[in-house]
């Protein structure tokens, strides 16, 4: 099995990133992710070397070229099993989009916590264990005429920070350049809605198995889409958060219209009854919303 390693890290997603690995559609490969810089480095003799290498946020483990992927198609990124490294952290600098501190630190003040990850749990304290729920914060493909830092997300994917990007999920992204140029990173051991700490979630490193398929791009697809066994999930980013919600809601209506033969009016009324929606991160330059529908409410696809 091929492995995308931490030897080459990219901190921006761009069409001029040199591919570090080439994979075939359907091929299962592994991605080894790099934990972000943070308080886990305190006291380590190799701290300076790590900080020189991890020079930015949310490093992606190389750039993965998918054979046969062409502009106008969609890349389907299938998320497999995770294996987490034994250390993680969370960090709050005293100001995020969730608790702004324009005139100085917020009432909470800067906070940080380093944790062990073992036996399927985050060891929060002597008395509290949090069951791990690993996910990928960054899954994105290159845009033809733009480079985006890995703190951003958009129509290309990127730093979406969506908990549903986990084992069993398929992330559908629009392909803009030959090979798609897939970038993966920012693994979390667990993350609450809003990602209010800024650095986490429990930031972690580890390994995840991935495979990619190439599919026709839906005619009305405007934002990344996620599917799993139970739900279809529309995503969007925006600022303020209500704009992200409106975009994700619009994406879901277009999805129901194209794939499930619903009129826009019928889709809107149904969503009024069964829609599940929430803000998954409220701290990046643009905020992320997901809109979900349980498959049990959907007719057969046409």
KEDRENTOR-877439 format. One line per 10 residues: number of its first residue (from 1); their letters; for each residue x, y, z of N, C-alpha, C. Coordinates in steps of 0.05 Angstrom, whole numbers, plus 5000, padded with zeros to 4 digits. Layout:
NUM) a) X/Y/Z/X/Y/Z/X/Y/Z  ...
end
This chain:
1) xxxxxxxxxx) 5017/4976/5000/5000/5000/5000/5018/5025/5000  5012/5044/4982/5026/5069/4982/5019/5086/5006  5038/5103/5015/5033/5121/5037/5042/5149/5030  5024/5168/5034/5031/5196/5033/5043/5203/5060  5068/5211/5061/5082/5215/5086/5083/5245/5094  5096/5250/5116/5100/5277/5125/5126/5289/5115  5140/5275/5097/5165/5285/5087/5163/5311/5073  5142/5315/5057/5136/5340/5043/5109/5350/5053  5109/5374/5064/5085/5386/5075/5078/5411/5059  5052/5413/5052/5043/5437/5038/5024/5452/5056
11) xxxxxxxxxx) 5027/5478/5057/5011/5495/5074/4991/5512/5058  4992/5508/5032/4972/5521/5014/4964/5499/4994  4939/5501/4985/4930/5484/4963/4931/5500/4937  4947/5490/4919/4950/5504/4894/4957/5486/4871  4951/5494/4846/4955/5478/4823/4985/5474/4816  5002/5491/4828/5031/5489/4822/5045/5473/4844  5031/5461/4863/5044/5443/4882/5053/5417/4867  5078/5410/4871/5089/5386/4858/5077/5361/4870  5065/5343/4854/5054/5319/4865/5076/5302/4878  5069/5291/4901/5087/5274/4916/5080/5244/4914
21) xxxxxxxxxx) 5056/5238/4903/5047/5211/4900/5025/5210/4879  5025/5188/4864/5004/5184/4843/4989/5159/4850  4962/5160/4849/4946/5137/4855/4926/5133/4833  4916/5108/4831/4896/5101/4811/4868/5102/4824  4847/5107/4809/4820/5106/4820/4815/5079/4832  4804/5079/4856/4798/5054/4870/4821/5043/4887  4845/5053/4883/4868/5044/4898/4866/5054/4927  4870/5036/4946/4871/5043/4974/4899/5051/4981  4902/5075/4993/4928/5084/5002/4925/5096/5030  4948/5103/5042/4948/5113/5069/4960/5141/5070
31) xxxxxxxxxx) 4948/5158/5086/4959/5185/5090/4968/5188/5119  4993/5195/5123/5004/5200/5149/5003/5230/5153  4989/5240/5174/4985/5268/5177/5003/5279/5199  5009/5305/5196/5027/5319/5215/5009/5336/5235  5013/5331/5260/5000/5348/5280/5009/5376/5278  4992/5395/5283/4999/5424/5283/5018/5430/5305  5032/5452/5302/5049/5463/5324/5031/5470/5347  5043/5467/5371/5027/5474/5395/5042/5467/5420  5028/5467/5443/5042/5463/5469/5053/5435/5472  5045/5416/5455/5057/5389/5456/5087/5390/5451
41) xxxxxxxxxx) 5097/5412/5439/5126/5415/5434/5142/5424/5458  5129/5434/5478/5143/5445/5501/5162/5424/5513  5187/5432/5516/5207/5415/5529/5220/5394/5510  5211/5393/5485/5223/5373/5467/5250/5384/5456  5270/5368/5455/5296/5377/5445/5296/5383/5415  5276/5371/5401/5275/5375/5372/5254/5397/5365  5246/5412/5384/5225/5432/5379/5231/5451/5356  5255/5462/5356/5263/5482/5335/5261/5469/5308  5271/5445/5305/5270/5431/5279/5241/5427/5270  5224/5418/5288/5196/5414/5281/5183/5440/5273
51) xxxxxxxxxx) 5188/5461/5288/5175/5487/5282/5185/5498/5255  5210/5492/5248/5219/5500/5221/5205/5485/5199  5200/5460/5204/5186/5444/5184/5156/5450/5183  5144/5452/5206/5115/5458/5207/5112/5488/5210  5117/5502/5187/5119/5531/5187/5092/5545/5185  5071/5530/5181/5044/5542/5178/5023/5524/5191  4998/5531/5187/4976/5517/5199/4966/5495/5181  4956/5473/5193/4942/5452/5179/4958/5440/5156  4982/5431/5161/4998/5420/5139/4985/5396/5125  4986/5397/5099/4976/5374/5083/5000/5356/5076
61) xxxxxxxxxx) 4995/5330/5077/5016/5311/5072/5021/5307/5042  5036/5325/5031/5042/5323/5003/5018/5331/4985  5019/5323/4960/5000/5330/4940/4995/5305/4924  4971/5295/4923/4965/5269/4912/4951/5272/4885  4964/5261/4864/4954/5262/4837/4938/5237/4832  4912/5240/4824/4895/5218/4818/4894/5214/4788  4904/5191/4779/4905/5185/4751/4877/5186/4738  4876/5199/4715/4851/5201/4700/4832/5223/4708  4837/5237/4730/4820/5258/4739/4823/5283/4721  4801/5293/4711/4802/5315/4692/4783/5337/4701
71) xxxxxxxxxx) 4789/5362/4694/4770/5384/4700/4742/5379/4689  4723/5387/4705/4695/5382/4698/4683/5357/4710  4700/5340/4721/4691/5316/4735/4690/5322/4765  4682/5302/4780/4682/5304/4810/4700/5282/4821  4715/5289/4842/4731/5270/4856/4716/5261/4881  4713/5235/4884/4700/5224/4908/4721/5212/4926  4725/5224/4949/4746/5216/4968/4733/5199/4990  4739/5174/4990/4728/5155/5009/4746/5152/5033  4734/5157/5056/4749/5158/5081/4748/5131/5095  4771/5119/5101/4772/5093/5114/4779/5095/5143
81) xxxxxxxxxx) 4794/5075/5153/4800/5073/5181/4823/5092/5189  4821/5101/5215/4841/5119/5226/4858/5104/5247  4883/5113/5250/4900/5105/5272/4913/5130/5283  4907/5136/5308/4916/5161/5320/4942/5158/5335  4959/5179/5333/4983/5180/5349/4976/5184/5379  4994/5179/5397/4987/5179/5426/4987/5206/5440  4990/5228/5425/4990/5254/5438/4973/5273/5421  4959/5291/5435/4943/5312/5422/4942/5336/5440  4930/5357/5429/4927/5382/5445/4904/5398/5434  4896/5417/5451/4877/5438/5443/4888/5464/5454
91) xxxxxxxxxx) 4881/5486/5441/4894/5512/5447/4875/5534/5441  4873/5554/5458/4856/5578/5454/4874/5602/5459  4877/5619/5439/4895/5642/5442/4882/5666/5456  4857/5664/5463/4844/5686/5477/4826/5702/5459  4825/5695/5433/4808/5710/5414/4803/5692/5390  4778/5687/5384/4770/5673/5359/4745/5686/5349  4735/5676/5327/4709/5686/5317/4687/5680/5336  4690/5659/5353/4669/5652/5372/4669/5671/5396  4693/5680/5405/4694/5698/5427/4715/5720/5420  4707/5740/5405/4726/5759/5395/4739/5776/5417
101) xxxxxxxxxx) 4763/5784/5413/4777/5801/5433/4791/5824/5420  4775/5841/5406/4787/5863/5391/4802/5882/5409  4794/5885/5434/4807/5903/5452/4825/5889/5472  4833/5865/5466/4849/5849/5484/4838/5822/5488  4850/5806/5506/4840/5778/5510/4811/5778/5519  4797/5756/5511/4770/5753/5520/4768/5747/5550  4744/5746/5560/4741/5740/5588/4751/5713/5596  4754/5695/5577/4764/5668/5582/4795/5669/5585  4808/5684/5568/4837/5685/5568/4850/5661/5554  4876/5664/5547/4889/5642/5533/4889/5616/5550
111) xxxxxxxxxx) 4885/5593/5536/4884/5567/5549/4897/5547/5531  4908/5526/5544/4919/5504/5528/4919/5478/5544  4918/5456/5530/4917/5430/5543/4930/5409/5525  4949/5394/5536/4961/5371/5522/4949/5346/5534  4942/5326/5517/4929/5302/5526/4942/5277/5515  4938/5255/5529/4945/5229/5518/4921/5218/5503  4927/5203/5482/4906/5189/5467/4913/5159/5468  4897/5144/5482/4902/5115/5485/4877/5100/5491  4877/5075/5483/4855/5057/5488/4828/5068/5478  4830/5082/5455/4805/5092/5443/4794/5116/5457
121) xxxxxxxxxx) 4810/5130/5474/4800/5153/5489/4820/5175/5489  4810/5200/5492/4826/5223/5499/4826/5225/5529  4849/5224/5542/4851/5225/5571/4850/5255/5579  4826/5264/5584/4823/5293/5591/4833/5299/5619  4827/5281/5637/4836/5285/5665/4836/5258/5679  4843/5257/5704/4842/5232/5719/4814/5220/5721  4794/5237/5717/4767/5228/5721/4750/5228/5696  4761/5238/5673/4745/5241/5649/4760/5230/5625  4747/5213/5610/4757/5202/5585/4737/5210/5563  4746/5220/5541/4729/5226/5518/4734/5205/5497
131) xxxxxxxxxx) 4713/5191/5488/4717/5171/5467/4726/5185/5441  4746/5174/5429/4756/5187/5404/4735/5185/5382  4735/5205/5365/4717/5206/5342/4733/5219/5320  4754/5205/5309/4773/5219/5291/4760/5229/5265  4771/5250/5255/4761/5263/5231/4784/5278/5217  4780/5286/5192/4799/5302/5177/4788/5330/5174  4804/5350/5183/4795/5378/5180/4799/5388/5152  4821/5379/5138/4827/5389/5111/4826/5366/5091  4808/5369/5072/4807/5352/5048/4800/5371/5025  4819/5375/5007/4814/5394/4986/4829/5387/4961
141) xxxxxxxxxx) 4820/5399/4939/4833/5396/4913/4841/5424/4902  4859/5424/4883/4870/5449/4873/4850/5464/4855  4850/5490/4857/4836/5507/4839/4855/5515/4816  4845/5521/4793/4862/5526/4769/4877/5552/4772  4865/5573/4782/4877/5599/4782/4880/5612/4809  4881/5596/4830/4883/5607/4857/4898/5589/4876  4911/5601/4895/4924/5586/4917/4910/5594/4943  4904/5574/4959/4890/5580/4984/4905/5569/5008  4911/5585/5028/4923/5574/5053/4905/5553/5065  4917/5534/5079/4902/5512/5091/4885/5520/5115
151) xxxxxxxxxx) 4884/5546/5121/4865/5555/5141/4838/5562/5128  4837/5563/5102/4812/5570/5087/4798/5546/5077  4772/5549/5072/4756/5529/5058/4738/5543/5038  4728/5527/5019/4711/5539/4999/4700/5518/4980  4695/5525/4956/4683/5506/4937/4702/5483/4930  4728/5487/4935/4748/5466/4930/4751/5447/4954  4736/5452/4976/4740/5437/5000/4759/5452/5018  4781/5440/5026/4800/5453/5043/4794/5449/5073  4798/5470/5088/4795/5468/5118/4766/5470/5126  4751/5449/5119/4722/5450/5125/4716/5444/5155
161) xxxxxxxxxx) 4732/5427/5168/4729/5421/5196/4700/5410/5201  4693/5389/5187/4667/5377/5189/4670/5349/5201  4657/5344/5223/4660/5319/5238/4652/5295/5221  4634/5298/5202/4625/5276/5185/4647/5267/5165  4669/5281/5163/4691/5272/5146/4707/5252/5162  4696/5228/5164/4707/5207/5180/4702/5180/5167  4709/5159/5180/4707/5132/5169/4679/5127/5158  4677/5118/5133/4652/5112/5120/4640/5134/5104  4652/5158/5105/4642/5180/5089/4655/5181/5062  4641/5193/5043/4652/5199/5016/4648/5229/5012
171) xxxxxxxxxx) 4670/5243/5007/4670/5272/5002/4673/5276/4972  4653/5290/4961/4653/5296/4932/4662/5324/4927  4683/5327/4911/4695/5353/4906/4697/5358/4876  4694/5383/4867/4696/5389/4839/4725/5390/4830  4731/5377/4808/4759/5376/4797/4763/5400/4778  4785/5415/4783/4791/5438/4767/4816/5435/4751  4834/5417/4759/4860/5413/4745/4864/5384/4740  4880/5376/4720/4887/5348/4716/4898/5335/4741  4889/5311/4747/4898/5297/4771/4885/5305/4797  4869/5326/4796/4854/5337/4819/4872/5349/4840
181) xxxxxxxxxx) 4896/5337/4846/4915/5347/4865/4902/5349/4893  4898/5325/4905/4885/5322/4931/4904/5329/4953  4895/5344/4973/4910/5352/4997/4894/5343/5021  4908/5330/5040/4895/5319/5064/4912/5326/5088  4898/5335/5110/4913/5341/5135/4893/5349/5157  4905/5360/5179/4889/5371/5201/4872/5350/5214  4884/5328/5223/4869/5307/5236/4862/5315/5264  4837/5309/5272/4829/5314/5300/4820/5287/5312  4826/5284/5338/4817/5260/5352/4788/5262/5360  4779/5287/5364/4751/5293/5370/4748/5323/5366
191) xxxxxxxxxx) 4724/5332/5359/4719/5361/5356/4689/5367/5362  4684/5386/5378/4657/5395/5382/4648/5415/5361  4622/5419/5359/4612/5438/5339/4622/5466/5345  4629/5480/5323/4640/5507/5326/4670/5508/5327  4683/5486/5335/4712/5486/5338/4721/5511/5353  4708/5517/5375/4710/5544/5387/4737/5551/5398  4754/5530/5403/4781/5536/5414/4799/5548/5393  4793/5544/5368/4811/5554/5346/4830/5532/5339  4848/5524/5357/4865/5501/5352/4851/5477/5365  4832/5467/5352/4818/5443/5361/4790/5448/5371
201) xxxxxxxxxx) 4777/5427/5374/4785/5399/5371/4811/5391/5386  4814/5365/5389/4839/5354/5397/4856/5350/5372  4875/5369/5368/4893/5367/5346/4910/5341/5349  4913/5326/5328/4927/5301/5330/4940/5295/5303  4959/5276/5304/4970/5264/5280/4963/5235/5279  4968/5223/5257/4961/5195/5254/4961/5186/5225  4946/5165/5220/4944/5153/5194/4915/5148/5187  4908/5151/5162/4881/5145/5153/4883/5132/5125  4865/5113/5121/4864/5100/5095/4844/5114/5077  4852/5118/5052/4836/5133/5033/4835/5118/5006
211) xxxxxxxxxx) 4813/5121/4992/4812/5114/4963/4797/5136/4949  4801/5138/4923/4788/5159/4907/4774/5146/4883  4751/5157/4877/4737/5150/4852/4733/5175/4836  4730/5172/4810/4723/5194/4792/4695/5191/4783  4679/5212/4785/4651/5210/4778/4643/5235/4762  4620/5233/4747/4610/5257/4734/4604/5278/4755  4609/5303/4749/4602/5325/4767/4573/5332/4763  4557/5331/4785/4529/5338/4783/4526/5366/4771  4507/5370/4753/4504/5395/4739/4499/5418/4758  4485/5413/4780/4478/5435/4798/4495/5436/4823
221) xxxxxxxxxx) 4517/5421/4823/4535/5421/4846/4551/5447/4847  4549/5461/4869/4564/5486/4872/4583/5485/4896  4578/5467/4915/4595/5464/4939/4601/5435/4944  4622/5429/4960/4628/5401/4966/4604/5387/4979  4601/5361/4973/4580/5345/4984/4591/5320/4998  4578/5311/5018/4587/5288/5033/4564/5268/5035  4570/5243/5033/4550/5222/5037/4561/5201/5057  4544/5189/5072/4551/5166/5088/4528/5147/5089  4529/5127/5106/4508/5107/5105/4480/5117/5112  4479/5138/5129/4453/5147/5139/4444/5174/5127
231) xxxxxxxxxx) 4462/5191/5117/4454/5218/5109/4467/5226/5082  4454/5246/5069/4467/5262/5049/4472/5290/5062  4495/5302/5057/4504/5325/5072/4514/5346/5053  4501/5369/5052/4510/5392/5037/4527/5410/5055  4548/5421/5043/4566/5438/5059/4569/5465/5045  4577/5485/5061/4584/5511/5050/4599/5527/5071  4613/5547/5061/4628/5566/5078/4620/5594/5072  4620/5611/5092/4613/5639/5089/4618/5654/5114  4615/5680/5112/4617/5698/5136/4599/5721/5130  4579/5727/5147/4573/5715/5173/4563/5686/5170
241) xxxxxxxxxx) 4558/5673/5193/4551/5645/5193/4524/5640/5179  4506/5659/5181/4480/5655/5168/4482/5653/5138  4503/5666/5126/4508/5663/5098/4517/5634/5091  4534/5623/5108/4542/5595/5104/4517/5577/5106  4499/5582/5124/4475/5566/5126/4458/5569/5101  4454/5593/5091/4438/5597/5067/4450/5582/5043  4477/5583/5041/4490/5570/5018/4487/5539/5020  4490/5528/5045/4487/5499/5048/4459/5491/5043  4440/5507/5052/4412/5501/5047/4405/5501/5017  4416/5521/5003/4411/5523/4974/4423/5499/4960
251) xxxxxxxxxx) 4447/5490/4969/4460/5467/4957/4443/5442/4961  4431/5439/4984/4414/5416/4989/4390/5416/4972  4378/5439/4968/4354/5441/4951/4361/5434/4922  4384/5443/4912/4393/5436/4885/4398/5406/4883  4409/5394/4904/4415/5366/4904/4389/5349/4903  4369/5357/4919/4344/5343/4919/4329/5346/4892  4332/5369/4880/4319/5374/4854/4332/5356/4832  4358/5355/4831/4372/5342/4809/4372/5311/4813  4377/5302/4837/4381/5273/4841/4356/5258/4850  4336/5273/4862/4313/5260/4874/4287/5269/4862
261) xxxxxxxxxx) 4288/5283/4840/4264/5291/4824/4244/5307/4840  4253/5323/4860/4235/5340/4875/4235/5368/4862  4212/5380/4862/4211/5408/4855/4224/5424/4877  4233/5449/4871/4246/5465/4892/4226/5471/4915  4201/5474/4908/4181/5480/4929/4177/5456/4947  4175/5432/4935/4171/5408/4951/4196/5403/4968  4220/5407/4957/4245/5403/4972/4245/5422/4996  4237/5447/4991/4238/5467/5013/4219/5459/5035  4195/5451/5028/4176/5443/5048/4185/5418/5064  4197/5399/5050/4206/5375/5063/4229/5382/5083
271) xxxxxxxxxx) 4247/5399/5073/4269/5407/5091/4260/5422/5116  4237/5435/5113/4225/5448/5137/4218/5428/5159  4216/5403/5152/4208/5383/5171/4231/5365/5180  4250/5359/5162/4270/5338/5169/4299/5348/5167  4303/5374/5161/4330/5384/5159/4345/5383/5185  4370/5374/5184/4389/5376/5206/4411/5395/5198  4416/5415/5213/4436/5435/5205/4451/5445/5230  4477/5451/5225/4493/5463/5247/4518/5475/5236  4530/5493/5252/4556/5505/5246/4578/5487/5257  4594/5476/5240/4615/5458/5250/4640/5473/5258
281) xxxxxxxxxx) 4646/5495/5246/4668/5512/5256/4662/5541/5252  4669/5557/5273/4662/5585/5275/4687/5602/5279  4710/5592/5270/4735/5606/5277/4753/5611/5253  4749/5598/5231/4766/5603/5208/4758/5629/5194  4773/5636/5173/4765/5661/5159/4737/5661/5149  4727/5637/5140/4699/5634/5134/4688/5611/5151  4663/5612/5159/4651/5592/5176/4638/5570/5160  4636/5546/5172/4626/5523/5158/4599/5515/5169  4580/5511/5151/4554/5500/5158/4550/5474/5142  4536/5455/5155/4526/5431/5141/4496/5430/5143
291) xxxxxxxxxx) 4483/5421/5122/4455/5415/5121/4452/5385/5113  4438/5370/5130/4436/5341/5127/4407/5332/5124  4404/5310/5109/4378/5297/5107/4383/5267/5111  4368/5255/5129/4369/5226/5133/4359/5212/5109  4373/5191/5100/4365/5177/5076/4337/5165/5078  4327/5159/5102/4301/5147/5104/4278/5164/5094  4284/5191/5091/4263/5209/5081/4265/5214/5051  4284/5201/5038/4289/5207/5010/4276/5186/4992  4265/5195/4969/4255/5176/4949/4279/5163/4935  4274/5143/4918/4295/5131/4902/4307/5152/4883
301) xx) 4333/5150/4879/4346/5169/4861/4337/5163/4832  4334/5184/4817/4327/5179/4789/4351/5175/4772
end
